[in-house]
Amino acid sequence: MAVPATSQDSPREFDLVPADNTRLANLCGPLDENLRLLETRLEVRIQRRGDTFRVSGAQAARAEELLRELYQLTLSEDVTPERVHLALRAHEAGAAASPQDEQSVRVPRGGIRARGAHQRDYLAHIRKSDLTFGIGPAGTGKTYLAVACAVEALQADRVRRLVLVRPAVEAGERLGFLPGDLTQKVDPYLRPMYDALYEMMGFDRVARFIERNVIEVAPLAFMRGRSLNDAFIILDEAQNTTVEQMKMFLTRIGFGSRAVVTGDVTQTDLPPGRQSGLAHVINVLRGVEGVAFSFFDAQDVVRHPLVQRIVRAYESQGNAS
């Protein structure tokens, strides 16, 4: 709920030009949800009459600046609550909401932009390092951007296949026996990467690539003894690897290959007493040539703003203990 203006506030009144009802509707969102989000996050009050806006509150000037930048974005994209959240994040980091400085990845179904300093560094690391670790909470784009880079590399013929790997560890539940062949057994664990592939390449193309083994899905346990050349390899949910499994996976990387390892060291599902291979490898490989680390935090969460607040709450609880 927005904080009401007080007598000490300095209201700002301005017009967004050129006046365009379609762009204004895009800016405000359905039922003015984008304006309500700005009100809540900046603790201001926003009133609109046509293309004239009146903003009251201690951060009225900042709200005006954001509204002008977001209105400029309506020329080229839909302004969703997620986009407003990212614009707010950019301002908190001292950057503008403009996408000009954002790195992008080209996939068959369009472009995907990395937003925020950590995502931009992550993309840069993936493109120049043979092995990149993306470590941080859920919702920060670690897996999604890794899949995007893998698809881009495949389309550009920089690799011959994609290998998607994930430890088959249940998230605190006993799921019992899973029927079907190997792919069907592993499917539930790899669903986030499948969803990203479908969005970037289309269902039919992904299905063809899987049939031809251009895209391979494999549980981590089946990687032993293999050597993967000319491949883009993604190990997801790596916090659920043991120290031995992590070493085994990393030594599978062959000539012409690139690997990305993603995970959140605070959400391991390993049995009590087992050290996470992801937490262990941070100290082992930091400083090794050809290896890069990107660390994300609650500020990088690009899901519902509530997710960011949840992550922060857990982080503060962990620090307190």
C-alpha positions in Angstrom: 0.0 0.0 0.0 1.4 3.4 -1.0 2.4 5.9 1.6 0.2 9.0 1.4 1.7 12.3 0.7 2.4 14.7 3.5 2.5 18.5 3.7 6.3 18.3 3.5 6.3 16.5 0.1 7.1 18.4 -3.1 4.6 17.2 -5.7 5.8 17.1 -9.3 3.5 17.6 -12.3 4.5 16.8 -15.8 3.3 15.6 -19.2 4.6 12.6 -21.1 5.0 13.5 -24.7 4.1 12.9 -27.4 0.7 11.9 -26.1 -0.2 8.4 -27.2 -3.1 6.5 -25.6 -1.7 3.1 -26.6 1.7 3.9 -25.2 0.2 5.4 -22.0 -1.9 2.2 -21.5 1.3 0.1 -22.0 3.1 2.3 -19.4 0.3 2.1 -16.8 -0.5 -1.6 -17.3 -3.9 -3.3 -16.7 -5.8 -1.5 -14.0 -2.7 0.7 -13.5 -0.7 -2.2 -12.0 2.6 -0.7 -13.1 1.8 2.6 -11.4 0.7 0.8 -8.3 4.0 -1.1 -8.2 6.0 2.2 -8.5 3.9 3.7 -5.7 4.6 0.7 -3.4 8.3 0.5 -4.1 9.1 4.2 -4.1 6.5 5.1 -1.4 5.0 7.8 -3.6 1.5 8.7 -4.8 0.8 8.8 -8.5 -2.2 10.5 -10.0 -2.9 10.6 -13.8 -5.3 12.6 -16.0 -4.6 11.7 -19.6 -1.0 12.3 -20.3 -0.5 14.5 -17.3 1.0 12.9 -14.2 1.2 14.3 -10.6 3.6 12.5 -8.2 3.8 13.2 -4.5 6.3 11.8 -2.0 9.9 12.0 -0.9 11.0 10.2 -4.0 8.8 12.1 -6.4 11.7 13.2 -8.6 13.0 9.6 -8.9 9.5 8.4 -9.8 9.2 11.1 -12.5 12.5 10.0 -14.0 11.5 6.3 -14.0 8.1 7.2 -15.6 9.8 9.1 -18.4 12.3 6.3 -19.0 9.6 3.6 -19.0 7.5 5.7 -21.4 10.4 5.8 -23.8 10.6 2.0 -23.6 7.0 1.7 -24.7 8.3 2.6 -28.2 10.0 -0.8 -28.5 8.5 -3.2 -25.8 5.7 -4.1 -23.5 6.2 -2.5 -20.1 5.3 -5.4 -17.7 5.5 -5.4 -13.9 8.7 -7.5 -14.4 10.2 -4.7 -16.6 9.2 -2.1 -14.0 10.9 -4.2 -11.3 14.1 -4.3 -13.4 14.0 -0.6 -14.0 13.7 0.0 -10.3 16.6 -2.4 -9.8 18.7 -0.5 -12.3 18.0 2.8 -10.6 19.0 1.3 -7.2 22.3 0.4 -8.8 22.7 3.9 -10.2 21.9 3.0 -13.8 19.2 4.0 -16.2 16.3 1.8 -17.4 17.4 2.1 -21.0 18.3 -1.2 -22.7 21.1 0.2 -24.8 23.9 -1.0 -22.4 22.3 -4.4 -21.8 24.0 -7.4 -23.4 21.7 -9.6 -25.5 21.6 -13.2 -26.7 20.2 -14.1 -30.1 17.9 -17.2 -30.2 15.6 -18.4 -33.0 12.6 -16.8 -31.4 14.1 -13.4 -30.8 16.6 -11.7 -28.4 17.1 -12.2 -24.7 18.6 -9.4 -22.7 20.7 -9.6 -19.6 19.6 -6.9 -17.2 21.6 -5.7 -14.3 25.4 -5.7 -13.6 25.5 -9.3 -12.3 23.6 -10.7 -15.3 25.8 -8.8 -17.7 28.9 -10.1 -16.0 27.5 -13.6 -16.1 26.9 -13.4 -19.9 30.4 -12.0 -20.4 31.9 -14.9 -18.4 30.0 -17.5 -20.3 31.2 -16.1 -23.6 34.8 -15.9 -22.7 35.4 -18.7 -20.2 35.5 -22.4 -20.7 33.8 -23.0 -17.3 31.4 -20.6 -15.6 29.7 -20.9 -12.3 26.4 -19.0 -11.7 25.6 -19.1 -8.0 22.7 -17.4 -6.3 19.0 -17.6 -5.3 16.1 -18.8 -7.4 14.7 -16.3 -9.9 18.0 -14.6 -10.8 18.1 -16.0 -14.4 21.1 -18.3 -13.9 19.7 -21.3 -15.8 17.7 -19.3 -18.3 20.6 -17.2 -19.5 22.8 -20.3 -19.6 20.3 -22.1 -21.9 20.1 -19.0 -24.0 23.8 -18.9 -24.5 23.8 -22.7 -25.3 21.1 -22.2 -28.0 23.0 -19.2 -29.5 26.2 -21.3 -29.6 24.4 -24.2 -31.3 22.8 -22.0 -33.9 26.1 -20.4 -34.7 27.8 -23.8 -35.1 30.2 -23.1 -32.3 29.2 -26.4 -30.7 27.7 -29.5 -32.2 25.3 -30.4 -29.3 23.8 -29.4 -26.0 24.1 -31.6 -23.0 21.7 -30.8 -20.1 22.7 -32.4 -16.8 21.0 -32.4 -13.4 21.5 -34.5 -10.3 18.3 -36.6 -9.7 17.8 -35.6 -6.1 14.3 -35.1 -4.7 13.6 -31.8 -3.0 12.9 -33.1 0.4 10.3 -35.6 -0.8 10.3 -39.3 -1.6 8.8 -39.6 -5.1 9.2 -43.4 -5.4 9.7 -45.3 -8.6 9.4 -43.3 -11.9 8.1 -45.3 -14.9 9.4 -45.0 -18.5 12.7 -44.9 -20.3 15.8 -42.9 -19.1 14.6 -39.7 -20.7 11.2 -39.9 -19.1 12.6 -40.7 -15.7 14.8 -37.6 -15.8 12.3 -35.3 -17.4 10.7 -34.0 -14.1 14.2 -32.9 -12.9 15.1 -31.1 -16.2 11.7 -29.4 -16.7 13.0 -25.9 -16.2 15.6 -26.3 -18.9 13.0 -27.9 -21.2 10.7 -25.0 -20.7 13.4 -22.5 -21.6 14.4 -24.5 -24.7 10.7 -24.6 -25.9 10.4 -20.9 -25.4 13.6 -20.1 -27.3 13.4 -22.7 -30.1 9.9 -24.0 -30.3 8.6 -27.4 -29.3 9.0 -29.1 -32.7 12.6 -28.0 -33.2 13.6 -29.1 -29.7 11.8 -32.5 -30.2 13.8 -33.0 -33.5 17.1 -32.1 -31.9 16.4 -34.5 -29.0 15.6 -37.3 -31.4 18.8 -36.7 -33.3 20.8 -36.4 -30.0 21.8 -32.8 -30.8 20.2 -32.0 -27.5 20.9 -34.7 -24.8 19.5 -34.9 -21.3 21.2 -37.0 -18.8 21.2 -37.5 -15.0 24.6 -36.7 -13.4 25.1 -40.3 -12.4 25.3 -41.4 -16.1 28.1 -39.0 -16.9 30.9 -41.0 -15.5 33.5 -42.3 -18.0 32.4 -39.9 -20.8 34.4 -37.2 -22.5 32.3 -34.4 -24.1 33.9 -32.7 -27.1 32.4 -29.7 -29.1 29.5 -29.5 -26.6 27.8 -26.9 -24.5 27.2 -28.5 -21.1 24.9 -27.2 -18.4 24.8 -28.6 -14.9 21.8 -27.3 -13.2 20.9 -27.5 -9.4 24.6 -28.2 -8.8 24.2 -27.6 -5.0 22.8 -31.2 -5.0 26.1 -32.7 -6.2 28.5 -34.3 -3.8 32.2 -33.2 -3.8 33.0 -36.4 -5.7 30.2 -35.9 -8.3 31.3 -32.3 -9.0 34.9 -33.4 -9.6 33.6 -36.2 -11.9 31.4 -33.8 -13.9 34.1 -31.2 -14.3 36.6 -33.7 -15.7 34.1 -34.7 -18.4 34.8 -31.4 -20.3 36.4 -32.1 -23.6 38.0 -30.2 -26.4 35.9 -27.4 -28.0 33.4 -27.6 -25.1 32.0 -25.0 -22.8 30.4 -25.7 -19.4 28.1 -23.7 -17.2 27.3 -24.8 -13.6 24.4 -23.2 -11.8 23.0 -23.6 -8.3 22.0 -22.1 -5.0 24.3 -23.2 -2.1 21.5 -22.3 0.4 19.0 -24.8 -1.0 20.8 -28.2 -1.0 18.7 -31.4 -0.8 21.6 -33.7 0.0 21.3 -36.0 3.1 22.5 -34.5 6.4 26.3 -34.6 6.7 27.1 -34.6 2.9 29.0 -31.5 1.7 27.7 -29.8 -1.4 30.1 -30.1 -4.3 29.1 -26.6 -5.4 30.0 -25.0 -2.0 33.2 -26.9 -2.0 34.3 -26.0 -5.6 34.1 -22.3 -4.9 37.3 -22.4 -2.8 38.9 -25.1 -4.9 38.7 -23.4 -8.3 38.6 -19.7 -7.6 41.6 -18.1 -9.3 42.1 -21.0 -11.8 42.6 -19.8 -15.3 39.6 -20.4 -17.6 37.2 -20.6 -14.7 34.8 -17.7 -13.9 32.3 -17.2 -11.0 29.2 -15.0 -11.1 27.4 -14.5 -7.8 23.8 -13.3 -7.6 21.8 -12.0 -4.6 18.3 -11.0 -3.7 18.6 -7.8 -5.7 18.9 -9.8 -8.9 15.6 -11.7 -8.5 13.5 -11.0 -11.6 10.4 -12.9 -10.4 7.5 -11.4 -8.4 8.8 -8.8 -6.0 7.6 -11.0 -3.1 10.2 -13.6 -4.1 12.9 -10.9 -3.6 11.6 -10.1 -0.1 11.4 -13.9 0.7 15.1 -14.4 -0.3 16.1 -11.3 1.8 14.2 -12.6 4.8 15.9 -16.0 4.6 19.3 -14.4 4.1 18.9 -12.2 7.2 17.7 -15.2 9.2 20.8 -17.1 8.1 23.0 -14.1 9.1 21.4 -13.9 12.5 22.0 -17.6 13.2 
